């Protein structure tokens, strides 16, 4: 089931489309065709793989004099394509016209729509006019008639569509998202990302490149990649879902500062980053976490996660077996919680490497996309110079966890309470009370004057200091 071109074999799974080709006059005079009576031709469009994970649409034309033979070939190839069951036929597309450099609509119309058309995919296109427009719309549409939802935009747009889809699934199944222990229903619909934002970290971390044509081709041939999602709760109230970065301290402060400077465009992140780095705030609090015992490997590994990753697969199987063994209820309460108190410059929980063109390895190079765990990175109070050394390692090949002031743990859930809240006793979580009794009060008064930071949840701010994540 391969088509032989000049020098390569193309598996059926990577053929995009087969079309009858009309050989017009101009082509006929080009020497090749002159010897033939009346040539008939068809063109095969296929995925052409270039360097650095970039894909392009290649095409090759076959011709012969016999019209019937030509039609037989077209028929045979089309039947082969029909057998590719994972491919989408009908997609719902959301375009954010304001994201990034405001190119979403143009990118979709010029680069993506023609490819969907070529692959005979029908689309319903929805252009958003405000924040949460797509999310609200997902609660109303007849979701069952689509094979997938495509979002054209940045990480914010993906997050919005994800919240809409997961929320819709829970609503249809009568599950209360506000209950942090409620087992959520899995989404059976896929999300495709066409990158058109100022940050396309989720696209880059899953496909390996931030390129609209590459992403469109992955969607067309039906590629899929499972993703871990974490829920964030505060006081039995659901706040958000996160798939990439949940950061307190440094990354929370950078985001909060940059929100006020949206007029600067993408440059605002650099400006706010330098400003936040110079202010060098550290925050005091307590972290409780449950180590992820079901996962293979550790955050210090050299493996990076790719589609079809064996570590994700085996970790997932082990998690299922653990649940069978001891039942969910029992396991939730009994499994050990670890506790860490201290002053931190940054607390980051990542569900994926968070790689992007600026930081090709990301915040946790060996984080896995679908192993049912999060990497919790704690950067303790240290000098500005040391913190800068740590930040620089995100951009080069050195081990970024190789510092005495950086700890990293693979976890399946964690809780954080800031010192300010502990002292007010207003918000100590049940687990904290149950497992650790009262908090010690032997800190000198000067430490307690440090205010709270905010959480950066996939690029959106969460103001709650005390959170519960699973």
C-alpha positions, 0 to 999 in steps of 0.5 A: 500500500505504498506509492513509489515517487522519484525516490521515496515510498509513502505509506497510505497513512501519509497520503493526503488526497488523490485527484484526477488531473486535467492535463491542459495544453501547456503541459502537453507541449512540454515534451513529456506528453507529446509522444502520447496520444491522449494522456490521462493523469492523476495526482497524489498529494502526500506528506513530505517530511522536512527537517526539525519536524516540519511537514509540507504537502508534496505531490506527484502526478502519474499518467497513462494513455488508458483512461480505464487504467487511470480510473482504476488507480484513482478508485483503488487509492481512494478506497485505501484512504477510506480505510484510514478510520482515524481521519476526521471528516467534519471539524468545528473550527474556532479562530481567535482574530485578536491573538498574537500578531492578529494573523489567525484568520489570514493563517487559517484562510490562506494556509489551512483551509485549502489543505482541509478542502483538498482532503475533503474535510468539511468545516464549520468555522466560528470566529470569536469576538470576545474572551470565552466566546468559544468556551460558551459556544461549546456548551451549546453546539451539537458536539456529536456531529464533529470528529474534532475541534480545531482552535486557531490561536495561541495557548490561551485559545487552546485552553479556552476550547479545552475548558469548554470541551471538558466542561461540556463532557462533565455537564452532560454526564452530571458530574460536579467539577467543583468537587476536587475528588470527583472522577471526571469523564474523559473527552472522546473528542480531539482538539487540533491546534493551528498555531497563531498566537504569541506563545504556542508552547502546547503546539511546540511541545506536542508536535515539535514545531510551531508551524500552521501547515505542519499542524494542519497535516497532522490533523488531516491524517488523523494523528493524535496525542493524549495529554495529561490535564490537572484540575486546580481547586480552592476551598471546594471550588473549581478554578481552572484546568492546566496542561502546561505550566502552573507557576507561583512566584517568578512566573506568576509575577511576570504574567501579572506585570505583563498583563498591564502592558498588553499594548507592548505586544509580545515584547511585554514578557521580556520587559516584565521578566527583567523587572520581576527578576530584579525585584527578586521576591521570595514567598513563604509557604507550605507544599504537600504532595503525593509522589507519583509512584506509578510512573517510570523514570524520573524528571532527571532522565535524558528521555524526551517524550514523543508520540507513542511514548512507551513510558507514558503507555506503561505508566498509564497501565500501572496507574490503572492496575494500582486503582484496581488493586486498592480502589480509588477511595482507599488510595486517596486517603492512605497514600503518603503525603510529603510536606515541604516548608520554606521560602521560594522564588518559584514553584512550578508544576508542569504537565509537559516539557513546556518547550518553545523556540526560546527554551528548546528543552523547556522547564522540565525536559523529561516531563511526559505528555501522558503519564498521569503525573506532573513535575513539581519544581521548587526553586528555594530562596537564593541569590540573584546571581544563582537564580540567573544561572538557573534561568539561563539553563532553560536556554542551553543543554545543561542540567537545570536541576543540578543546583542545591537550591532546586528540587524536583518531584514527580507528583500526582497531586499537591497543595500549596498554602502561603504563610500569610494564609496559614497564619490567619488559619482561614484556609488550612486544608483538611489534609494539612490539619489531619496529617500535620497538626498545628503549624509551627509559629517560630518564624521571626516577624520579619519573614511574614511581611512578604505578600502573596504572589499569584499563580500563572495557569497556562498563561492566565492569572489565578489570584488564589494563593492556597490551591489544591491540584490533581 
